[in-house]
Amino acid sequence: MDNELDLLEKQIAELQGKYKVLLDNKRADALQATRQAVRQYGFTASELGLSGSGAAKKPSSPKEPKYANPANPEQTWVGRGASPKWVKAHIETGGTLEQLLIKR
C-alpha cells in the first residue's frame, strides 16, 4: 500500500511540475503579447485599468484640509495617509492633533 501511495505522490509531483512549466510558458507568451500591444497602440496604465489598486476607480474629489501648521498656515493636511513632518514634530513636542484643527 505504501508503494502505491509513494507512486501516486511522485506522479502528482511530476504533474504539478509539468503544469507549472506549461503555465509559466503561457504566462510568458501572454505577457510578451501584451507588452507588444501596449507598445504598438500606446495604451496607458489607466486605460488598461491598472492605475491605483488595479481596479478602475471613480475619481475622488479633493478633500478639504482638516489640519494646519500653526507656524505656517499654508501647510495643511487632510488627515489621511502619512502625517507630514510638521504634524509629527508637533506631536513629539507634546502637542495634540486637536490643536492643529482648522477652525471653520
C-alpha positions in Angstrom: 0.0 0.0 0.0 2.8 2.4 0.8 4.4 1.8 -2.5 1.1 2.8 -4.3 0.9 6.0 -2.2 4.5 6.8 -2.9 4.0 6.2 -6.6 0.9 8.4 -6.6 2.7 11.2 -4.7 5.6 11.0 -7.2 3.2 11.2 -10.2 1.3 14.1 -8.6 4.6 16.0 -8.0 5.6 15.3 -11.6 2.3 16.5 -13.0 2.4 19.6 -10.8 5.9 20.4 -12.1 4.7 20.0 -15.7 1.7 22.1 -15.0 3.8 24.9 -13.6 6.2 24.8 -16.6 3.2 25.0 -19.0 1.5 27.7 -17.1 4.7 29.7 -16.8 5.3 29.4 -20.6 1.7 30.5 -21.3 2.0 33.5 -19.0 5.3 34.5 -20.6 3.7 34.3 -24.0 0.7 36.4 -22.9 2.9 38.9 -21.2 5.0 39.3 -24.3 1.9 39.7 -26.5 0.5 42.3 -24.0 3.7 44.3 -24.0 3.8 44.3 -27.8 0.2 45.5 -27.9 0.8 48.2 -25.3 3.8 49.5 -27.3 2.0 49.2 -30.7 -1.1 51.0 -29.6 0.2 53.3 -26.8 -2.1 52.1 -24.1 -1.7 53.8 -20.7 -2.0 52.1 -17.3 -5.2 53.9 -16.7 -6.7 52.7 -20.0 -5.8 49.1 -19.0 -7.4 49.6 -15.6 -4.0 49.3 -13.9 -3.8 52.6 -12.0 -4.2 52.6 -8.2 -5.2 49.2 -6.8 -5.6 47.6 -10.2 -9.4 48.2 -10.4 -11.0 51.1 -12.2 -11.8 53.7 -9.6 -14.1 56.6 -9.8 -12.2 59.9 -9.4 -12.5 61.3 -5.9 -13.0 65.0 -5.3 -10.2 66.8 -3.5 -10.6 66.7 0.3 -10.7 69.9 2.4 -7.7 70.3 4.7 -8.5 69.4 8.3 -5.3 70.5 9.9 -2.9 73.4 9.5 0.6 74.1 10.7 0.4 76.9 13.3 3.9 78.1 12.2 3.0 78.2 8.6 -0.8 78.1 7.9 -0.2 77.4 4.2 1.0 73.9 5.2 -2.2 71.8 5.6 -3.1 68.2 5.8 -6.4 66.5 5.1 -5.8 63.9 7.8 -5.4 60.9 5.5 -2.3 58.9 4.7 1.1 59.5 6.3 1.2 62.6 8.5 3.5 65.4 7.4 6.7 66.1 9.3 5.3 69.2 10.9 2.4 67.2 12.4 4.9 64.5 13.7 7.1 67.2 15.2 4.2 69.0 16.9 3.0 65.7 18.5 6.6 64.7 19.5 7.0 68.0 21.3 3.8 67.4 23.4 1.2 69.0 21.2 -2.0 67.3 20.2 -3.7 66.8 16.8 -6.7 68.7 18.1 -4.5 71.8 18.4 -3.9 71.7 14.7 -7.5 71.5 13.6 -8.6 74.3 11.2 -11.3 76.3 12.9 -14.2 76.9 10.5 
